[in-house]
Amino acid sequence: MSQVDFRNGPYALLADYIHAPLKAGISTRNILFTGGAGGLTMDTGTAMFLSRPVALPDQYVDVDVGAGSRAWGFDGDISLSRRFQLLPAVNVSKGGSWADPLIAMRYHRELGNGFSATAYGDLGGFGIGAHFDWQLVGTIDYALQPGVDLHAGFRSLNFNIGAPRADFNVNMYGPIISATFRF
């Protein structure tokens, strides 16, 4: 997972990318097949253009709003090894991809003594790609030194999409730690 945030005055470009492969063995108990394997690979990338309409230096508050897009790609495969000459080995692969328009908002507040808090949320899909595509991120930030910030928090990335043979409701979430380097 990676993320970059380019800022020039009140404007910013935020981009992130996630590559998440999952592979597992399949136990067939040697009944019709000797075993197998399955895998799923997810790739997603976001590009968001942000503008800062609210900057209150006396209150240590910044608010960014923006619009962008998130692209999704999934590839899955299952393979089963043959046990008897009567049944052939099985290999099935399937994938899909789409892109969702997004709107976003980011709120940042300085707390003092080098600490701050950031909340980010985006919402999209609107039936163009997914039915809904949304994300929430909250972090506590610490300015370690000028130009280096540390972040710890929680991220939830979600989508709901209908496919010809199935509906997918995916929720990926968990703690995050990151660092920001300013040049």
C-alpha angles and dihedrals in degrees: 000000000000138000135187129190119194116191131186112175110303094349129082141176115211119191132172138173133196126192112185119175120185122188130175140169120245121222113213096172087233091277103127100344132033093229142298149203137237134195143181126193122192125191124181132171132184131198116187130179112208134191126194108224092163124050115156106178092177090057095036092236130137126179123191126189126187154148133233146126140270121206121203130196129180130184123181133179139179126190129184123193117227121247102182131033088241095069122053122221113269125227121172126175128178136164145169142191140192142159130231129204113232142197119201146187130196125191123193127183129182112226099186135252091060094305127119139160129229129193122187130180136171134184129192150126096094089185093297094104110345122013088239131001117181143159137190125193127179125180142173108220132203126195101223093181135334107303096013123089127175121210133196124177149099134294131196118187117183145169141176119203135164118224128188093261103021146018119231124210106179126182118179114182144153147117121311135199123188145153134225122213118193121199 
